């Protein structure tokens, strides 16, 4: 049960979850602040935790009076242990505040009624309602766009996926932003919102690749096509990826290539554009066998063009990771400096990579024309010609050979 805060300066959060961030060398000082005076040091983690997250729960009645001070005292008493755990700079850490059940188990915020009530009240405050009334429903009832149930409280899909924002005039459905127009978009009930939010959080945590392409995020979402009843018969690599995803690597790793075709992958490419998440490309139903074929073809081209180092460097990175990275870097090197030119080149390159993933035939002549038509500008740079031109030509030759082979052409 987590939602990103509505703004950087708000003094409340939807859930009792605080992001500590990556491990810190001087963890104790970062927690307590200068002179162990966290209440006065606005940069200390304890100060931010108190003011940005915890105190709002007491103020709104989710915590009893005085609870936050007791929590902070307990944290201060255990600061050495927290600092000891918060030490890995390669990992990001969370502090989750939730009670222990009667049988001694930790209760996640979603299982605590007070937290759930607080979460829903905060959503309601944000004006997340505004669904569309059902034809036969009573006044104030709305119809969920997913399960079709009638409810008085709905949330718009933009509260989960920021692929659209309502702060611009003339946004679909073509009128000024208002609760009435928002309700006509995609209202969902609280139960569906809960399911979708949980799924989105799982994808962000496990199946998000932020390293293969600079500035672009890739969701690599698996689907078990054999059905849940046959899960026990899927190979270990399938189970491993379904349970762990990309969480340990953050990029396309060799583990994906070891799965069989009882799993298919869905790729979603998107980028962050201020408050909006811009959807760039979706490629569905990609079997691992196709990815293996792409890698094998790349290996042949890399060896044939003198780039055997790109075929197998002994790392955990997949060849697919290096294919995407090399093609992207070469295209963007020729993309020009203006935003329009770079956006065009980015969208065009994503189209090519989408065809590679979906197994479609690629117009190699168009790719060659793109490279040749833009080389003139680089060739005017004497330093580039002296130091980089031969490597650039070799890389482009490798890419063109690879695309020809993917098309089944010699």
N, C-alpha and C positions, 0 to 999 in steps of 0.2 A: 504494500500500500504506500506508494510514493508518487508525488508529483513535483516537478521542478517549481521553485518559488515564482510568484508572479512578477517579481522584480528584484533587483540586486539590493535595494535599500529597505525593503519591507521587514518588519520586526516580528514575523511569524512564519511558520512553515506548515504545510499540510499534515506532515507526519513527524513523530518524535525521532527523526533521523537527522544526524548532523554529519556532514562530509568533512572529515579531517584532512583529506587529501593524501598526497604521497608522503612516505616516511621522511622523517626529519632528523638531521644529525644532532641538533641540540633540542631534542623533543621536549624535555622538561621545561626549558626556558620558553619554548614556543607555546606551551600549554599555560604556564603560570604568569608569563610576562616578566617585565623587569622588576627585580626585587620581590618576586613572588606575590606581587600586588595585581592580580588579574582584574579586579574590579575597576582599577584606574587605567590599566594598560589596554587601550582600545584595539591593539593589534594582537593581543593574546587570544589563543583559541578558546579558553574558558570564558573570556569576556564576550566573544562572538557567539559562543554556544548559549550563554545565558540570555543575551539580549535579542538574538536573531531567531532562536528556536524555543527554548524551554519556558521562558517567562510567559509567553502568550498562552500556553496550556493552563497555567495557574490563573491567569487573568480571566480566561474564558470559562473556568470552572471544570476543566478536564482533570486538573490536579487540585488537590485540597490546598488550603492556604498554608504557606510555609514549606510546601513540598520541594520547591525548586532550590531553596537555600540548603535544605538537607541533602539534596542530590549533589549540589556543588561542594558541600563539605566532604561528602563521601568520595567524590572525584579527587579532591585535593589530598585526602588521606591516602589514596591509591595512585597518586600521580607517578610514582616511580615505576609501578607495574605497567601503567598505561604507556609511559615513555619507552619502556623496554619493548613493548609489543609494537609500538609505532616507530619502526626503525628501518624498514625496507624501502629504499627510494624508488624501487621498480614497481611497488604496489601502492594502490590507493585504499584508504581506510575509511570506515564508517563507525560512528557511535550510534547505537540503537538503544533507546530507553523504553523498556517494557518490563512488566512484572513477571514473576515466577508463578507457575500454576501450583495447585495444591499438591500435585504429585511430583513437584520438583523440576518441571520442565520449563524452559524459556518460552514465553508466549510472544509470538510475533505481533506487531501492531494491528494487523488485520483481525486478529482473534480477540482483541480487547474492545469491548463495546463502547467505552468512553472515547477511545481513539477514533473508532469508526464514526461515531456521532459527530465528533469534532471535525473530522475530515469532510463529512457531508455538509456540515454547516458552513465550512469555509468555501466549499464549491458553490453553495447556494449564494453566498455573499458576492461571488465573482460574476454573478449573472449568467451562470452556465445553463440556466433553463431557457425556455422559449421555444419548446417543441411545437409541433403542429397538432391542432385539435382533431380528434377523430370525428367522423361524421355522426356517429351514434353515441359518442361519449358525453359525459356531463361537462358542464362549464369548467374550464381549467384543466381538464384532462388532455393528455397528449398521447400520440401514438409512437411507440419505439420503432425506428426504421429497420431494426434487425429482427427482434422477436415479435413485433407487432402487438405487444401488450400495451394496455392503457395505463398511464401513470400521470401523476401531477408534477413529478420532478424528472426532468430530462437534462441531459448534457449533450452539447454539440460535439461532433467528432473532432473538431479543431482543438478541443481540450486535450486530446490524446496525440493526434498527428498534426503537426503545425505546417502541413503542406499548403494551407490556405489561411489567410488572416482576414479579419472583418473590419480592419481599421481604415480601409480605402473606400472611397465612393465608387459607385459603378461596379462593385464586386458582384459576382453572381449571387442572387438572381437579377441583378441589373438595377438595383435601387440603393439608396443610402443605407448604411448599416443601422440596423435596429433589431430589437428582440424579435419583432414580428418576422423580419426577413431571415434572421438567423434560424428561426424555428423551422423554416421551410427547407433547410439544407439537409441535415442528417442527424436528427435528434435521436438519442439513445437513452434507454432507461438506466437506472443505477446498477442493476445486475449485469447488464451488457457492458456498461462502463467499467465495472470491476474486472470482468473477464478480459476486455481489450487492454486495459491499463496493465494488468498482470502480464499479458502476452507481450506488450510493447517493452515493458521493463526487462523481460527475459531476453528478448532479441537484442536490446541495447547492451545487456550484460554479457551474453554468451556468443552472439552471432554477428557481431559488428566488426568490420575490417576498416580501420582508419589509416592504414599504412601503405597499402598497395598503390593508391593514387593520391598525390598531394592535394589536400583541400576537398577531397571527395570521400564520403563514407559509403561503405558497401555492406548491406545486410546480406548474409549468406544463410538462408533459412532452410533447414532440412525438412523433408516430408517423408514419412515412412509409408510407402505405397503398398506394403504387404498387409497392413492393418495391425492394430494393437494385439490381436490374438496371436500373431506370428512373431511378436517382438522377440521371443526367446530364441527364434531360429536365425535372427539377423546376426551377422558376424560381429566379432568383438569390436572391430573398428567402427562399425555403424553405431553401436551402443555408446562407444566412447565419445564420438562426435555429437550424438544426440544429447548426451548428458553434460558434456563439457563445452561443446562448441569451439569458438575461437578464443575463449577467455584467457588461455595461457599464452597465446601468440599475438593476437590482435591483427593478424594478416593471414593470407591464404597459405596454409602450411601443407607439408607432405601428408599429413594425416588424412586429409580429404581424399587424396588419391588412392588410399588403401581401402576405401569403402566399395561395396558392391552396389548393383543397381536396384537393390530393394529400397534404396533411398534416392530421392531426387532432390535437387537443390534449386531454390528460387533466389535470384540475385536482384537486389534493389539498390540502385546508385542514387545518392542524394547529396546535396550540399547545404550548408548553413548559410542563410542570407538574412542577417540580423535576426528578427523574431521568426522569420519564415524558414521552413525546411523545404528547399526546392527539389522536387522529384525530377531526376534526370533520365533514368532508364530503368525498365523492369524486364528481366528475362526469367521466364518460368520453366519448370520441368527440365532441368539440366541433369542428366544422369552422370554419375562419376565416370562411366566408361568413356563419355565424350571428352571429359576433362583429361583423362589419360591419353586419349588419341591426340588431343591438342599438345600435350606435353611431349609425347613421342615424336610428333611431327616437328616440334620446336627443336628437340635434340638432334634430329637429322639435319635440319637447316643450320643450326649453330655449328655443328661439326663440319658441314660442307663449306661454310663461309669463314672458317677460321675463328669462330667464337665459341669454341668448346668450353671456355670458362663460364659461359652463360648456360651451358647444358647441365652441368653438375658441379656446384662449388662446395659440396659437402655440408651445407647448412640445412637447417630445418625448413628453410623457405622452399616452397614448391617452385617448379619451373614456371607454372602459371603466374605466380607472383612476379617473377622476373620478366616474363613476356609482357604483362600489363605495364610494369614499371618502365621497361625500355621503350615500348611503343609510345607511351604517354610522354616520356621525357623528350624523345626525338621530335614528336609533333609540336609540343609546346615550345621547343627551342626555335621553331620556325613560325610561331604563331603571331609574332609582332608584339607591339607594346600596348596598343590600345585595348580597352576592355572589350569592345565589340569584336575585334579580331581574335582575341584570346577566348572569348565565349563561343565564337563560331567554331574555332579549332577544337575546343573542348567537347562541344556537342557532336561535332563530326567524328572525332576519335571515339567517343563513347558509342556512337552508332556502329562503327567498325568492330569494336570489342563486343558489342551486343550480338552482332552477326556471328562472331567467332564462337561465343558461348551457346548460341541457339543452333549452330550447325548450318547456317545459311551460306550461300555462295557470295563471295566478296568481289567487288569490282576492283581488281588489282590495278588496272590502268588508271582509275581515279586516284588511287593512293600514290602511284608513281607521279602523276601529274601534280599532286599536292606538293610533294617533296621537290620536284624539279623546278616548279614555278616559283618557289620561295628561296631557292638556294642562292639566287643572284645577290640578294641583300647580304647574306652571310659572307659570300665570296669577296665582297667589297671590304671586308674587315681583314686586313693583312695578318694580324695576330691570330685570328681564328683559323685562317688558311694554313698558317705555319704550324700551329699547335694542335688543332682539333679536327681539321677537315678529313684526314685519312681515317680517323676513328669513327667520325660521323658517317662517312661513306660506307665503311664496313658494317656498321650497325644497320643502316638503311638497306643495304644489300641483304643482310640476314633477315630483316623484316619482310622484304619483298619475296625472297625465296620461300619463307615460311608461309606466306599467304597463298602463293602459287600451289604449294604442296597441299595445303588445307583444301583447296579447290579441286585437288586431284589432278593438277597439271604438272607436267615435268618442267 
